[in-house]
Amino acid sequence: MLRSHRLAAGLSMEGLAERCGVSVRAISDIERDRVRRPQRRTLTVLCDVLDVPDDARRRLVAATSARPAGCEPPDPPRYFTGRAAALRTLGDIARRPPGDRQQATVVVVTGPAGVGKTSFAARAATDLAPDFPDGRFFVDLRGMDDVPTPPGEALHLLLRALGVPERRIPAGLDERATAYRSVLCQRRALVVWDNAADEAQARPLLPGAGPGFVLFTSRRRLSGLDTAQWLSLEPLPAEESTAMLRAVAAPAADPTGPAAADPTGWAELARHCGHMPLALRVTGQRLSDEPGLSVGELNRRFTGEQARLTVIDAGAAGIHTALSLSYRRLEADLRRTFRRLSLMPGPDFGPDPVAVVTGVDAEDAERRLEALVESGLVDAVPADRYGLHDLVRDFAADRMTAEEPDGVNPSRTTLLRWWLARTTAAGQHFEPGGPASLTPFPDRRAAAGWLDAERGNWFAALRSAAAEGLHGQVVDTVDALHWFSDSRVHLDVWPEVFRLSAESAARLGDPRTEAVHLNYLAWAQAICQREYADSVATATRALDRAVRAGDPAQQGWALLYAASGHTGLGEHAAALRQRQRAWVLLRRSADREGLPQAMASLGTSLLALGRAAEALRVHQRTCRLLRDPRYPISAFARAATDALNCRRIGDDLAALGRWPECVTARREAVARLRANAMPASEAVTLVELAEALRRTGAAREAPAHLVRAIELADDCDDPDLARRAGELLAELSGAG
């Protein structure tokens, strides 16, 4: 009612606040029904400024005096969108026949601030009305207030709503809880205890036996309620999020206007809101209230210098206020831990880096993280990890800046150095000589597992470290990751990783170091991105730096990577010449790892030029070199190079039409690639093996190889290879 009068007067909330002296927040709370009984003098001044007629003024005052007589659930918001799967799940639980249980059903709907728990409960209560003929009841426990509703008071409200006369309501908490259970056990009623503070408040409100259904909503998990089932709400999917935003902003969403013709603008705005219902509601309301504000303008503000929460809330009670309520209820050590989680470089993390940034041991860090999960501010991620929603991370960063301004940069630098040091230690397990000293990882398998799990963190840490000028540590870390990258060719991070290290190397002013990292980048451009011209250009720069440094080994590697680029461009004669030069340089410099790679790639050029027999002889010679125990090369480099060389031998034999031998070579290649955890190369070789088996008339086992190839191709995000394997599988199945 207030909003309709304000809009009729042509005023925004800010304009009304300026004229009447009532805060924007107070006006917002009244309009959004967060305050049911505003002070009479506040209503009087609002009505005076808005020139509300007497009859409308009386209706407005009467509306604020009315209270739900029987704790009736509020109507679901008009803009409620989505949640179909969660509502179905809740409905299935609620409609379970009473005979299946003796205890009344209890469900805890949990989720972070702003995810829409109360709206969800209101929607569910409406949907379930036919299933609960003995009544639906809704009590706000005010769990985020400084003094939440005492459970005894909450029970008093509910007992009155259940029809218990005032004189028969006991005085003590335990007696009221007993009376509540006694009344509820005879009724098929639905009770919503909204916004529970903690288990201590919720436990007396648990029902006993009977057909009733009790629903708690809480930012905390309330994991101490042993009889409960849990339903966790997440941010909305992108499509539902966009739909909700447009529904709230309906008055501004002219179906013929430019915004309607630009669905990407709405989708982008929903993404800026983190797909959180509260943020969507606040942002949509702004668009509705401010006709001059466009979707495009709001998106521009989000991409500007203003903090995202500032843009969303715009001075009103919104996400920042909601998160502040949860934050201020934390103990001091948890507030400090929460603030410092904003410094984590990646989307999720374990306890170890939290221990580093908070100065406690890992066990205490894990205890704090679990407490923050229980509070609803931190998400529990599978595999014993933790994460923050984007808007919650923004809030944590805001608190860090406000409360520890002098600690932001030192803490971030300490954490970055830790991430890079730990990444270096893991990567050293893949270097030819292995780690020079003890590392936190017992073996290569453990190191690989850590690097895979923490990729989002160490990759983001590299970016931040390069931006902050930690060039020496960036170079050292990427050096350690170089050999690991050979086993994870399918990852899309390597071009960026090696670009960062090449730029850091250039800033260090050492031409040999720059040549090394330019060579890494040239490899990534050719092998990972298939940007062959760029790879040739980068390798040419690397060759220039290597010549300047007087390093023949790096000159040889630069020629090898340039040859890879020329091969991708179909310039096989040029590639052969460069590989011949590389072989000479790497042999002269006694580069143990480079020489067999030069030989193997030389054979690849010969095969591309139609000289399959020569290619086979070169690859067989490479095989003998790699399997000679007297040849001084690290075990990892020997095994990985040998596995790839086996695949090349299979290619040579296929070109010569020697299919039975080709099958044998490719079987061996698959086994060696699998043993060395090289899934991208294994997937390709499995398809090639299936093709060779078909050529020999032994295609019966080929489908199993192709199914495995499709799985690996999907894992490695290689849709072209997955499609190729699928087509061959369909062809073989049709032939069968």
SVG drawing of the C-alpha trace seen along z (x, -y; Angstrom):
<svg xmlns="http://www.w3.org/2000/svg" viewBox="-12 -17 91 78">
<polyline fill="none" stroke="black" stroke-width="0.4" points="0.0,0.0 2.8,-2.4 4.6,-1.6 1.6,-2.3 1.2,-5.7 4.9,-6.5 4.9,-5.5 1.7,-7.6 3.6,-10.6 6.5,-9.9 9.0,-9.4 11.9,-7.0 12.6,-5.6 15.6,-8.0 13.3,-11.0 10.7,-10.1 13.4,-9.6 14.8,-13.1 11.4,-14.8 10.2,-13.1 13.4,-12.4 12.6,-8.7 15.6,-6.5 15.6,-4.7 16.1,-1.4 13.0,-2.0 10.9,-2.7 12.3,0.3 11.6,2.5 8.0,1.4 7.4,1.8 9.0,5.3 6.9,6.3 9.9,6.8 8.4,4.5 4.8,5.3 4.1,2.6 6.0,-0.6 5.7,-3.4 2.6,-5.5 4.6,-8.8 6.5,-7.2 3.3,-6.4 1.9,-9.8 4.9,-11.7 4.9,-9.3 1.2,-9.8 1.6,-13.6 4.4,-13.9 2.6,-11.6 -0.7,-13.4 -2.5,-10.2 -6.3,-10.7 -8.1,-10.1 -9.8,-6.8 -6.6,-5.4 -4.7,-6.5 -7.2,-4.6 -6.8,-1.5 -3.0,-1.8 -3.0,-2.2 -5.4,0.7 -3.2,2.9 -0.2,2.3 -2.3,3.1 -3.4,6.5 -1.5,9.6 -2.0,13.1 -4.6,14.4 -3.4,18.0 0.2,17.8 -0.9,18.2 1.8,18.7 2.5,15.6 1.5,15.8 4.4,16.8 6.0,13.8 4.4,13.0 7.8,13.4 8.6,16.9 10.4,18.8 11.9,22.2 12.7,24.7 10.5,27.3 12.8,30.2 13.2,29.1 9.5,28.6 8.9,32.1 11.3,33.6 9.7,31.8 6.2,32.8 7.3,36.5 8.6,36.4 5.5,34.6 3.0,36.8 4.5,40.1 1.6,42.1 1.4,41.6 1.4,45.3 5.0,45.5 6.2,43.7 5.6,43.1 7.5,39.9 6.3,36.7 8.4,35.7 11.0,33.0 12.8,31.3 15.4,28.5 15.6,26.2 19.1,24.7 21.2,22.4 23.1,19.1 21.7,15.7 19.6,14.5 19.0,17.9 15.2,17.7 14.5,20.1 11.5,18.2 10.0,17.8 10.5,21.4 8.8,22.4 5.8,20.1 5.5,21.6 5.7,25.1 3.1,24.4 0.7,23.2 1.3,26.2 0.9,28.6 -2.3,27.0 -4.7,29.8 -2.5,32.4 -2.7,30.9 -6.4,30.3 -5.8,29.6 -4.0,26.4 -0.8,24.7 1.1,22.6 4.1,20.2 6.2,18.7 9.2,16.4 11.9,17.4 14.0,14.2 17.2,16.2 19.3,13.3 18.1,10.8 20.3,9.8 17.8,11.6 16.1,14.4 12.6,15.4 12.8,17.6 11.5,21.1 9.0,20.7 7.5,17.6 7.4,19.3 5.6,22.2 3.1,19.9 2.3,18.3 1.8,21.6 -0.3,23.1 -2.6,20.1 -2.9,20.6 -3.6,24.3 -6.6,23.3 -5.2,23.8 -6.9,21.4 -4.5,18.9 -5.3,20.2 -4.2,23.7 -0.8,22.8 1.8,23.8 4.4,21.3 7.6,23.5 9.4,24.3 9.4,28.1 5.7,28.1 4.9,25.9 6.9,28.3 5.0,31.3 1.7,29.5 2.7,28.7 3.6,32.3 0.4,33.5 -1.8,31.3 0.2,31.9 0.2,35.7 -3.5,35.8 -3.4,33.5 -2.3,33.7 -0.9,30.1 2.1,28.4 4.2,26.2 6.9,23.9 9.5,22.6 11.2,19.9 14.7,18.5 15.9,20.7 19.0,19.4 20.6,22.7 19.9,26.2 19.3,24.8 16.4,22.7 15.1,25.4 15.3,28.5 12.3,27.7 10.2,27.1 10.7,30.7 7.4,32.6 6.7,36.0 4.7,38.8 1.9,38.2 1.1,37.4 2.3,33.8 5.0,32.2 7.4,29.7 9.7,27.5 12.6,25.5 14.4,22.9 17.8,21.7 21.1,20.4 22.7,22.9 22.6,26.6 21.1,27.5 23.0,30.7 22.4,31.6 18.7,32.3 19.1,36.0 15.5,36.8 15.6,34.3 16.0,34.6 17.9,31.9 17.1,30.0 19.8,27.5 18.9,24.7 21.5,23.4 21.5,20.3 19.1,20.5 20.0,22.0 20.8,19.3 17.6,19.6 15.4,19.5 17.5,16.6 16.9,14.5 13.2,15.3 12.9,14.2 14.8,11.0 12.5,10.1 9.4,11.0 10.4,8.6 11.3,5.9 8.0,6.4 6.9,2.8 10.2,1.8 10.3,4.8 8.5,3.3 7.9,6.3 8.5,4.0 11.5,2.1 15.2,2.5 15.8,4.5 13.3,7.2 15.1,7.5 18.4,8.1 18.0,11.3 21.8,11.4 21.6,8.2 19.2,9.7 21.2,12.9 24.4,10.9 22.6,8.9 21.4,12.2 25.0,13.5 26.2,10.3 23.6,11.0 25.2,14.4 21.8,16.0 20.9,15.3 17.1,14.6 17.6,11.8 20.1,10.0 17.8,10.6 14.8,9.2 16.6,6.1 18.0,5.5 14.7,6.1 13.0,3.8 15.4,1.0 14.6,1.5 10.9,1.3 11.3,-1.7 13.6,-3.7 12.2,-3.9 15.2,-5.8 17.6,-3.0 18.2,-0.4 19.5,3.1 22.5,2.0 23.4,-0.8 23.3,1.6 25.5,4.0 28.0,1.1 28.0,0.3 28.8,3.9 31.8,3.9 33.0,0.6 35.0,-0.1 32.1,0.0 32.0,3.1 29.3,5.5 27.3,5.5 27.3,1.7 25.7,1.8 23.1,4.4 22.0,2.9 22.3,-0.8 21.8,-1.9 18.8,0.3 18.7,3.3 19.8,6.2 22.6,8.8 25.1,6.8 22.6,6.4 21.6,10.1 25.2,11.3 26.0,8.8 23.4,10.5 25.1,13.8 28.6,12.3 28.0,10.5 26.8,13.7 30.1,15.3 32.8,15.5 35.8,13.3 38.1,16.1 35.5,17.2 35.0,13.7 38.7,13.3 38.9,16.7 35.9,15.8 37.4,12.5 40.6,14.1 38.9,16.7 38.4,13.9 42.2,14.1 41.9,17.7 42.9,17.5 40.6,20.3 36.9,21.3 37.4,23.9 40.1,25.0 41.1,27.3 42.1,26.5 45.9,26.2 45.9,22.8 43.4,21.5 45.8,22.6 48.5,20.5 46.5,17.4 45.1,17.5 48.2,18.7 46.7,21.8 47.3,25.5 45.4,27.5 43.2,29.2 42.0,25.9 41.5,24.5 39.3,27.4 37.3,26.9 36.7,23.3 35.7,24.1 33.1,26.6 31.7,24.0 31.5,21.5 29.7,24.2 27.3,24.7 26.7,20.9 25.7,20.9 28.4,18.6 30.7,21.2 29.8,24.1 30.9,27.6 32.3,29.0 32.6,32.7 36.0,34.3 36.4,32.4 36.8,29.0 35.1,25.6 34.0,22.7 32.3,19.3 29.5,18.0 30.7,15.1 28.6,12.6 29.7,14.0 33.3,13.7 32.7,10.1 31.3,9.5 34.3,11.2 36.6,9.1 34.7,6.0 35.0,7.0 38.7,7.7 39.3,4.3 37.3,2.5 38.5,4.4 42.1,5.4 43.2,2.8 46.9,3.1 46.7,6.9 45.3,7.4 48.4,7.2 50.8,9.0 48.4,11.8 47.7,12.1 51.5,12.2 52.1,14.8 49.3,17.0 50.5,16.6 54.1,17.6 52.7,20.7 50.6,21.8 53.5,21.4 56.0,23.1 53.6,26.1 52.9,26.2 56.7,26.2 57.2,29.1 54.5,31.1 55.8,30.4 59.3,31.4 58.2,35.0 57.8,35.0 61.2,33.4 63.9,35.7 65.9,35.8 62.9,35.8 62.7,33.6 66.0,32.5 64.8,32.8 61.9,34.0 58.5,32.5 55.1,32.6 54.1,35.3 55.3,38.9 55.3,39.8 54.4,38.7 50.8,40.1 50.2,37.9 51.7,34.9 49.6,35.4 46.4,35.8 47.2,32.5 48.0,30.6 44.7,31.9 42.6,31.0 44.2,27.6 44.4,26.5 42.0,23.6 44.1,22.3 47.6,22.6 46.6,21.3 44.9,18.3 47.9,17.8 50.3,17.7 48.2,15.0 48.1,13.0 51.8,13.5 52.8,12.3 50.6,9.2 52.2,8.5 55.8,8.8 56.8,12.1 58.5,13.0 61.3,15.2 58.8,17.5 56.5,17.6 59.4,18.8 60.5,21.4 57.0,22.7 56.3,23.1 59.7,24.7 58.6,27.4 55.3,27.8 56.9,28.3 57.1,32.0 53.8,32.4 52.2,30.6 53.1,33.5 50.8,35.8 47.9,33.2 48.1,32.0 44.3,31.7 44.1,29.0 43.4,25.5 45.5,23.7 49.0,24.3 49.1,21.5 48.2,19.0 50.6,20.6 53.6,20.4 52.7,17.0 52.8,15.7 56.2,17.4 57.6,16.1 56.6,12.6 58.1,13.0 61.3,14.4 61.6,11.4 61.3,9.1 64.1,10.9 66.4,10.0 68.0,13.5 67.9,14.5 68.4,18.2 65.5,18.3 63.4,16.4 64.3,18.8 63.2,21.8 59.8,20.3 59.2,19.1 59.9,22.7 57.3,23.9 54.8,21.4 55.5,22.5 54.8,26.1 51.4,25.1 50.4,23.0 51.1,25.9 49.9,28.8 47.2,27.4 45.7,24.6 46.7,25.7 47.7,22.1 50.6,23.1 51.6,19.8 51.8,18.3 53.8,21.3 56.4,20.7 56.6,17.0 57.1,17.8 59.7,20.5 61.6,18.1 61.8,15.6 63.0,18.4 65.7,19.3 66.8,15.7 67.1,15.6 68.9,19.0 71.5,17.8 72.0,14.6 72.5,16.7 74.9,19.1 72.8,22.2 72.7,24.9 70.3,27.1 67.6,24.4 68.3,23.6 67.6,27.3 64.3,27.2 63.3,24.0 63.8,25.6 61.8,28.7 58.9,26.5 59.1,24.4 59.0,27.7 55.8,28.7 54.2,25.4 55.3,26.0 53.9,29.5 50.6,28.2 50.7,25.8 51.4,28.7 55.0,27.4 56.6,30.8 59.8,30.1 60.6,27.1 59.7,29.1 62.2,31.9 65.0,29.4 64.4,27.8 64.3,31.2 67.5,32.3 69.2,29.1 67.7,29.7 69.0,33.3 72.5,32.1 72.3,29.3 70.8,31.6 73.3,34.3 76.2,31.9 74.9,30.5 74.3,33.9 70.7,33.1 69.5,36.5 65.8,35.8 65.9,33.8 67.9,36.2 65.3,39.0 62.5,36.5 64.4,35.0 64.8,38.4 61.2,39.3 60.0,36.1 62.4,36.5 60.7,39.8 57.3,38.0 58.5,35.6 59.7,38.5 56.3,40.2 54.5,37.0 56.7,36.8 55.7,40.3 58.9,41.9 57.3,44.5 60.1,47.1 62.7,44.5 60.4,43.2 60.0,46.7 63.8,47.2 64.2,43.9 61.5,44.7 62.8,48.2 66.2,46.7 64.7,44.3 63.0,47.2 66.3,49.0 67.9,45.9 65.2,45.4 65.2,49.0 69.0,49.2 69.5,49.1 72.9,47.5 71.4,44.4 71.3,41.7 67.8,40.4 65.3,40.1 62.7,42.8 59.7,40.5 61.1,39.0 62.2,42.4 58.7,43.9 56.7,41.0 58.8,40.6 58.8,44.4 55.0,44.5 54.6,41.8 57.3,43.4 55.4,46.7 52.4,44.8 54.5,43.4 55.8,46.9 52.1,47.9 51.6,45.0 54.6,46.1 53.4,49.7 49.9,48.6 51.3,46.5 53.2,49.6 50.1,51.7 51.6,54.0 48.4,54.2 49.1,57.2 52.3,55.6 50.5,52.2 47.9,53.8 50.8,55.1 52.5,51.7 49.3,49.9 48.4,52.3 51.8,51.6 51.4,47.9 47.9,47.9 49.4,49.9 52.4,47.5 50.3,44.3 47.9,45.6 50.7,46.5 52.1,43.0 48.7,41.3 48.5,39.6 44.7,39.7 44.6,37.5 47.2,39.5 45.6,42.8 42.2,41.8 43.7,41.1 45.6,44.4 42.6,46.4 40.7,45.1 43.7,45.9 43.9,49.4 40.2,50.0 40.8,49.0 43.8,51.3 41.8,54.2 39.1,53.7 41.8,53.9 42.9,57.2 39.4,58.7 39.6,58.8 37.1,56.1 35.3,58.0 37.3,56.3 37.3,52.8 34.0,51.5 35.4,51.8 38.4,49.7 36.1,47.1 33.8,46.9 36.9,46.2 38.2,43.7 34.9,41.8 35.1,41.6 38.6,40.3 37.8,37.8 34.9,36.4 37.1,36.1 39.7,34.3 37.1,32.1 37.9,33.3 34.5,33.5 36.0,34.1 37.8,37.2 34.6,38.4 32.6,37.9 35.2,39.8 35.1,42.7 31.3,42.7 31.0,42.8 33.4,45.8 31.6,47.5 28.3,47.1 29.8,48.4 31.2,51.5 27.9,52.1 26.0,51.8 28.4,54.2 28.0,56.7"/>
</svg>
